[in-house]
Amino acid sequence: MSRIITHEKCDCCKKEYKNFYISFGHPDHDITWKWKCDKCWYINERLIKVWKVPDDLGWINLKDLEEG
């Protein structure tokens, strides 16, 4: 499933970053995302784990809605 981050905080100086959007798409393996704080220059790391998509999400076919 898609992984999206919209808020972060530096592990070292605790500066908060808000109002941004990063999408990691649909990774098929775990990813280590590294980013540098623009205040203290600390390199932060986050593990972006894979979220498996269930086989049956219960999607509704739009054609079925039109017929019903």
PyMOL commands that set and color helices and strands:
alter all, ss='L'
color gray80, all
select helices_A, chain A and resi 62-67
alter helices_A, ss='H'
color red, helices_A
select strands_A, chain A and resi 4-5+8-9+16-17+22-23+31-36+43-48
alter strands_A, ss='S'
color yellow, strands_A
deselect
rebuild
show_as cartoon
